[in-house]
Amino acid sequence: MQSSKRKRRIVEIYFILYLAALVFILPESSFKPGSGNGPEVIGDFQSGFTLIPEKSALVCNVVVEPNGYRITKIDSSNVIFYTGDFEDIQFEFTIEDQSTSRSVTLRPDKNYSAKYFRVVEVPERKAAVFYWRPQYLDNFNTTYLVKVTATAKSKKSFGDKYPQRFTYKATAQFTLLIVLMNAITGEQTIAQGSPTPQQFPFNILEQQQQIPTGFGVGKISISATSANISQLAYQQWVNTINATNVNLATDAKVDLSVRSEPENNGGTAQITEIKPDYLVVRGKTPGYGKLIVEVAVKRKYDGQEARTSFFVVPQQIERPVFKEYIYPGQTDTIDPRLPLISGELKTILREGNKIRASSLGGAPIYFTPELADTGKRFALERYVDNNLLGQIYSIYVMDFPLPKIVDVVNLGNRVVKIVTQAYGIFNRERNEIVQLELDGNVSPKFLDLRGELQDFSGNPPYRKQYFQLKPKDPTKPFVFTVVAIDKFGRSSAPRRVVAD
């Protein structure tokens, strides 16, 4: 009879401790709308910044021996993950003894360290790890409440109205339980200071739930370290999925689904590592569009499920340097501006299915279109391991502009100067005016002022020439029409000149 009563009290104490743990981990937030928090602080329910403890309680079993106390089993660490894309993360841990209300606070200015407690930040996992090693001094079970507060800053401001970056705040809680055990039986000891069944208005034995050893006791959740991944096309990417209240390695079924938009864009994903509290997903970045990756976790013992997803998109690479419009005979230097990445790099200038020019390893292309290429469109493409990198660019070969009569200067004494421009290259030489078609009272013999000839660079290059003309019949009005003809045999628009 005495043994049955003792076992019942042991079960009662275990349930009380678990009940206390569940009550203490209820989330709280210091943000209250309209309570004067100011625009610089946004509550955790208003943002993507949240804290997720890996465990709801850390239990330390202690036995009493003639020479003192001995720890027989301890959960010595807890991982607190944070979600969202933020920076300047600052943690504060407050550990409070629930029986005495005494507390100690761990802050970054104190190196997150105090007697029996310490915290180590792990930025690459977006987490902080809490460690404890209690020194048992009292002859009764002890409960500590650990309150975790973290602040983070957004990575950018929000326009002129809010030029400063926002600060976000999130909170979480978990408990530390020191349980006194019987050194002979290995069972929990009912010691002074422990709660009794009379303190609760229900039958503890009837309300108790059997919780399988090693499984989480709360709602499971999973979250991706990065919700959106941007990487160079066809390069490797990696993401970590963190889990709470489930052992991914032994107690969960993990499913991965991958969807490409559009299809066959070159993106891949696979799970490469599974640990109890996180898993690693790796793959190849798509060449265009996006990759949608979803991870689903199902806890085996109760069938509870959780899902999370993230996107993988190709990072915008630098635009190549080239002239979109060029002219025959004009050499253009095309700089591919390929990134420094692994793989075979190739640049191709294509005319339909025909490759007109190419280079390897990011070297420039020197392209000189022929006169027969006038009016054609060429495609500039960049490849990594024969996969198209980025978009396709177009280069157009334009026809040279027609020659022009740009000015007529009256020099006096019935002498005029005609100023012309001829564009482009003809047989590797500058195009120029080779003939003037004249009609009216003007002498067919004109003077080409070669000493005043000027060449100008540009797109396209051009040559400016000067011609001197006189009337054919000095007794008649000096009125005529002139047309300039270049080496290509093309004519300018006619120009009527009234010199008197």
C-alpha positions in Angstrom: 0.0 0.0 0.0 2.8 2.4 0.9 4.6 1.6 -2.4 1.5 2.4 -4.5 1.0 5.7 -2.7 4.7 6.6 -3.3 4.5 5.8 -7.1 1.3 7.9 -7.4 3.1 10.9 -5.8 6.1 10.4 -8.2 3.8 10.6 -11.2 2.1 13.7 -9.8 5.3 15.6 -9.4 6.4 14.8 -13.0 3.1 16.0 -14.3 3.4 19.2 -12.3 6.8 19.9 -13.7 5.7 19.4 -17.3 2.6 21.6 -16.6 4.8 24.3 -15.2 7.0 24.1 -18.3 4.1 24.4 -20.7 2.7 27.4 -18.7 6.1 29.2 -18.7 6.7 28.9 -22.4 3.5 30.8 -23.4 4.8 33.7 -25.5 4.6 37.3 -24.4 5.3 40.6 -26.2 6.1 44.0 -24.8 4.6 45.7 -27.8 1.1 47.1 -27.3 -0.5 49.1 -30.1 -1.2 52.7 -29.1 0.9 52.4 -25.9 3.7 54.8 -26.9 6.2 52.3 -28.2 7.1 54.7 -31.0 7.7 54.0 -34.7 11.2 52.6 -34.0 9.9 49.4 -32.4 7.6 47.0 -34.2 6.2 44.0 -32.3 7.2 40.5 -33.2 3.7 39.8 -34.5 4.0 42.7 -37.0 7.2 41.4 -38.6 9.0 38.3 -39.8 11.4 38.5 -36.8 10.5 35.7 -34.3 12.3 33.6 -31.7 11.9 29.8 -31.7 13.4 27.8 -28.8 14.4 24.2 -29.8 13.2 22.9 -26.4 10.5 24.0 -24.0 12.3 22.8 -20.9 15.8 21.7 -19.9 15.8 19.0 -17.1 18.6 18.3 -14.7 18.3 15.1 -12.5 20.3 15.3 -9.2 20.8 12.6 -6.5 21.7 13.3 -2.9 24.7 11.4 -1.7 26.5 11.3 1.7 29.3 13.6 0.3 26.9 16.0 -1.5 25.0 16.1 -4.7 25.7 14.4 -8.1 24.1 15.2 -11.5 23.0 12.0 -13.1 21.3 13.5 -16.3 21.1 16.9 -17.7 19.8 18.7 -20.8 22.7 21.2 -20.8 21.9 23.4 -23.8 19.0 24.9 -25.8 19.2 26.5 -29.3 17.1 29.6 -29.8 16.6 30.2 -33.6 15.5 33.5 -35.0 13.7 34.0 -38.3 13.6 36.7 -41.0 16.3 38.6 -42.9 17.7 41.1 -40.4 21.0 42.3 -39.0 22.5 43.6 -35.7 20.9 40.9 -33.7 21.2 41.5 -29.9 20.1 39.0 -27.3 19.2 39.3 -23.6 18.6 36.3 -21.4 17.1 36.7 -17.9 17.1 33.6 -15.7 14.7 33.8 -12.7 14.4 31.4 -9.8 10.6 30.9 -9.4 10.8 30.2 -5.7 12.8 33.2 -4.7 12.2 35.6 -7.7 16.0 36.2 -7.8 17.3 36.6 -11.3 20.5 37.1 -13.4 20.7 38.7 -16.8 23.1 37.7 -19.6 23.9 40.6 -22.0 26.4 41.1 -24.9 28.3 43.7 -22.8 28.9 41.0 -20.2 30.0 38.5 -22.9 26.8 36.6 -22.3 28.3 34.9 -19.3 27.4 34.5 -15.6 27.9 31.9 -12.9 26.5 28.6 -14.1 25.1 30.1 -17.4 26.5 31.3 -20.7 25.3 32.0 -24.3 27.1 31.6 -27.6 25.8 33.3 -30.7 25.9 31.2 -34.0 25.1 33.7 -36.8 25.6 31.2 -39.6 22.6 29.2 -38.2 20.7 32.3 -37.2 20.7 31.1 -33.6 22.0 31.5 -30.1 22.9 28.6 -27.9 22.1 28.7 -24.1 24.2 26.6 -21.8 23.8 25.8 -18.1 25.6 23.7 -15.4 23.7 24.2 -12.1 25.2 23.7 -8.7 22.5 22.1 -6.6 22.4 23.6 -3.1 18.8 23.2 -1.9 17.1 20.0 -0.8 14.0 20.5 -3.1 13.0 20.6 -6.7 13.7 24.0 -8.4 12.3 25.7 -11.4 13.9 28.6 -13.3 12.2 30.7 -16.0 14.4 31.9 -18.8 13.1 34.9 -20.7 14.8 35.6 -24.0 14.5 39.1 -25.6 16.1 39.9 -28.9 16.2 43.0 -31.1 17.1 43.3 -34.8 17.4 46.0 -37.4 16.0 45.9 -40.9 18.6 45.9 -43.6 17.2 49.0 -45.3 15.2 52.1 -44.6 11.7 52.7 -45.9 11.8 55.8 -48.0 12.0 59.5 -47.0 9.3 59.2 -44.4 11.3 56.7 -42.4 15.0 57.3 -43.3 16.2 55.3 -40.3 16.2 51.5 -40.3 13.4 50.0 -38.1 14.2 48.0 -35.0 12.3 44.9 -34.4 11.7 43.0 -31.1 10.9 39.4 -30.3 10.6 37.4 -27.1 10.4 33.7 -26.1 10.6 31.6 -22.9 11.6 28.2 -21.7 12.2 26.6 -18.3 15.0 25.0 -16.4 14.0 22.2 -14.0 16.2 20.7 -11.3 14.6 17.4 -10.1 15.9 15.7 -6.9 16.2 11.9 -7.4 16.5 9.1 -4.9 20.0 7.7 -4.9 18.9 4.1 -4.2 15.7 3.7 -6.2 16.6 6.2 -9.0 13.0 7.6 -8.6 12.0 11.2 -8.0 12.1 12.3 -4.4 9.2 14.1 -2.7 11.2 16.8 -0.9 10.2 19.9 1.0 9.2 22.8 -1.2 7.6 20.5 -3.9 4.0 21.2 -4.9 1.3 18.8 -3.5 -1.8 17.4 -5.2 -4.1 19.5 -2.9 -2.9 22.7 -4.6 -4.6 21.7 -7.9 -8.4 21.5 -8.5 -8.4 18.3 -10.5 -7.2 14.7 -10.3 -3.6 14.7 -11.7 -3.6 11.0 -12.4 -6.7 11.3 -14.6 -5.3 14.3 -16.5 -1.8 13.0 -17.1 -0.7 12.3 -20.7 2.1 9.9 -21.5 4.8 11.7 -23.5 7.2 9.4 -25.4 10.8 9.9 -24.4 12.9 12.0 -26.8 9.9 13.6 -28.6 8.8 17.2 -28.6 5.8 18.0 -26.4 4.6 21.1 -28.2 3.5 22.2 -31.6 6.2 21.5 -34.2 7.5 24.2 -36.5 10.1 24.5 -39.2 11.5 27.6 -40.8 14.0 28.4 -43.6 17.1 30.4 -42.7 16.6 32.3 -46.0 13.2 32.9 -47.4 14.6 34.1 -50.7 18.0 33.0 -52.2 19.6 35.0 -55.0 22.7 33.4 -56.6 24.4 33.5 -59.9 22.7 31.3 -62.5 23.8 27.6 -62.5 25.9 28.1 -59.4 25.4 26.1 -56.2 23.2 27.4 -53.4 22.5 26.2 -49.8 19.8 26.8 -47.2 19.2 25.5 -43.7 15.8 24.4 -42.4 15.5 24.7 -38.6 13.0 22.6 -36.6 11.4 22.9 -33.1 9.8 20.1 -31.0 10.7 17.3 -33.4 13.8 15.2 -34.0 14.4 15.3 -37.7 16.9 12.5 -37.6 14.9 9.9 -35.9 11.3 11.0 -35.2 10.1 12.6 -38.4 9.3 11.9 -42.0 10.8 14.6 -44.3 9.5 15.3 -47.8 11.0 17.7 -50.4 9.1 19.1 -53.3 10.6 21.3 -56.1 8.8 23.3 -58.7 10.4 25.3 -61.6 8.8 28.3 -63.1 9.0 28.1 -66.1 9.8 24.4 -66.5 13.2 23.1 -67.4 15.0 26.3 -66.2 18.0 24.4 -64.9 17.3 24.7 -61.2 17.7 21.7 -58.8 17.3 21.0 -55.1 18.0 18.0 -52.8 18.4 17.3 -49.1 22.1 16.7 -48.3 22.2 16.5 -44.5 19.7 15.8 -41.7 20.5 16.5 -38.1 18.1 16.3 -35.0 17.3 20.0 -35.1 18.0 21.1 -38.7 18.5 19.9 -42.2 20.5 21.2 -45.2 19.1 21.7 -48.7 21.4 22.3 -51.7 21.0 22.7 -55.4 21.8 24.5 -58.6 20.4 28.0 -59.3 18.1 28.2 -62.3 19.3 30.1 -65.4 16.1 32.1 -65.5 12.7 32.3 -63.7 12.6 30.9 -60.2 12.8 27.6 -58.2 10.2 27.0 -55.5 11.4 24.6 -52.8 9.0 23.2 -50.1 10.0 21.1 -47.1 7.3 19.2 -45.2 7.9 17.4 -41.8 5.6 14.9 -40.2 6.2 13.9 -36.6 5.9 10.1 -36.4 4.3 9.5 -33.0 1.3 11.8 -33.4 1.2 12.7 -37.1 1.6 16.4 -36.6 2.9 18.2 -39.7 4.7 21.5 -40.5 5.7 23.0 -43.8 8.0 25.8 -45.0 9.0 27.0 -48.5 11.5 29.4 -50.1 12.5 30.7 -53.5 15.7 30.5 -55.5 16.2 33.1 -58.2 19.2 33.9 -60.5 21.2 36.9 -59.4 21.3 39.7 -61.9 24.8 39.8 -63.4 26.6 42.8 -64.9 25.5 43.8 -68.4 28.1 43.3 -71.2 29.7 46.4 -72.7 29.0 46.8 -76.4 27.4 49.1 -79.0 23.9 48.2 -79.7 24.0 50.0 -83.1 27.2 49.8 -85.3 28.0 50.4 -88.9 29.8 48.4 -91.6 33.6 48.6 -91.4 33.5 49.9 -87.9 35.3 47.6 -85.3 33.5 47.2 -81.9 35.1 45.8 -78.8 32.6 43.6 -76.9 33.4 43.1 -73.2 31.4 40.1 -71.9 31.8 41.2 -68.2 31.4 37.6 -67.1 31.5 37.0 -63.3 34.4 35.1 -61.7 32.8 31.8 -61.3 33.8 28.2 -61.9 32.9 26.4 -65.1 33.6 26.9 -68.8 32.8 30.5 -69.7 32.0 31.3 -73.4 30.8 34.3 -75.3 29.2 34.0 -78.7 28.1 36.5 -81.4 25.5 34.7 -83.5 23.9 35.4 -86.9 20.9 33.0 -86.8 22.5 29.6 -86.4 25.9 30.8 -87.6 28.6 31.8 -85.1 30.3 34.9 -86.4 32.6 35.5 -83.5 33.3 33.9 -80.0 35.7 34.0 -77.1 36.5 31.9 -74.0 37.0 32.7 -70.3 35.5 36.2 -70.5 37.9 37.5 -73.1 36.7 40.4 -75.3 35.3 40.0 -78.9 36.5 42.3 -81.7 33.8 42.5 -84.3 33.9 44.3 -87.6 30.7 43.9 -89.7 31.0 43.9 -93.5 29.0 46.1 -95.9 26.9 43.0 -96.7 25.9 42.9 -93.0 24.0 46.1 -93.3 20.5 45.7 -91.9 21.3 42.5 -90.0 20.7 41.7 -86.3 23.3 39.7 -84.3 22.6 37.9 -81.0 25.2 38.3 -78.2 25.0 35.3 -75.8 27.0 34.3 -72.7 27.3 30.7 -71.4 28.6 28.8 -68.3 29.2 25.1 -69.0 27.0 25.4 -72.2 24.1 26.9 -70.1 22.9 30.3 -71.2 23.8 32.9 -68.6 21.4 35.8 -68.3 19.6 37.3 -71.2 20.4 37.5 -75.0 21.4 40.9 -76.3 21.0 42.3 -79.8 23.4 44.1 -82.0 22.1 45.9 -85.2 24.3 46.8 -88.2 23.0 50.1 -89.5 23.2 51.6 -93.0 25.3 54.8 -93.1 23.4 58.0 -93.2 23.1 59.7 -96.6 25.5 62.5 -97.3 24.4 66.0 -96.3 24.9 69.6 -97.4 25.2 71.2 -94.0 25.9 74.8 -94.9 26.3 77.4 -97.6 28.6 80.4 -96.9 28.5 83.5 -99.1 32.1 84.7 -99.3 31.3 87.9 -101.3 32.2 88.9 -104.9 29.7 86.3 -106.1 31.7 83.4 -104.5 30.0 80.8 -102.3 31.4 77.9 -100.1 29.4 74.6 -99.9 30.0 72.6 -96.7 29.2 68.8 -96.9 29.4 65.7 -94.6 29.9 62.1 -95.8 29.5 59.2 -93.3 31.3 55.9 -92.7 34.1 53.8 -94.2 34.5 52.8 -97.8 37.1 50.2 -98.7 38.8 50.8 -95.3 39.0 54.5 -96.0 36.9 57.4 -95.0 33.9 58.0 -97.1 33.7 61.4 -98.8 32.0 63.5 -101.4 33.4 62.8 -104.9 31.0 64.7 -107.1 28.7 67.7 -107.0 25.7 67.7 -109.3 25.0 71.3 -110.3 22.0 72.9 -112.1 21.5 76.6 -112.8 23.8 79.6 -113.2 26.8 77.9 -111.6 30.2 77.0 -113.1 30.6 73.2 -113.5 34.2 73.7 -112.4 34.3 73.9 -108.6 37.3 74.0 -106.2 37.7 71.2 -103.6 39.4 72.9 -100.7 41.3 69.9 -99.5 43.3 71.9 -97.0 40.2 72.6 -95.0 39.0 68.9 -94.9 38.2 67.6 -91.4 37.6 64.1 -90.1 35.4 63.4 -87.0 35.1 60.3 -84.9 31.7 59.2 -83.8 29.1 56.6 -84.4 29.4 56.6 -87.4 32.5 58.6 -88.2 32.2 61.3 -90.8 34.2 63.7 -93.0 33.5 67.4 -93.5 34.5 68.9 -96.8 34.4 72.4 -98.3 33.8 73.4 -102.0 34.1 76.8 -103.6 31.7 77.7 -106.5 31.2 80.7 -108.9 28.5 81.7 -111.3 28.7 80.4 -114.9 27.4 83.8 -116.3 28.4 86.7 -114.2 25.7 88.9 -115.9 22.9 86.7 -114.6 21.6 86.1 -111.1 23.7 83.6 -109.1 21.0 81.0 -108.4 21.5 77.3 -108.6 20.8 73.8 -107.1 23.4 71.4 -105.8 23.4 67.7 -104.9 26.4 66.0 -103.1 27.3 62.4 -104.1 29.6 60.1 -101.9 31.8 57.1 -102.7 28.9 54.8 -102.3 27.1 56.7 -105.1 24.4 57.9 -102.7 23.1 61.4 -103.1 22.2 64.1 -100.6 19.0 66.0 -100.6 19.1 68.9 -103.2 19.9 72.3 -101.9 18.8 75.5 -103.7 21.2 78.4 -103.4 20.4 82.1 -104.0 23.8 83.8 -103.8 22.8 87.4 -104.9 
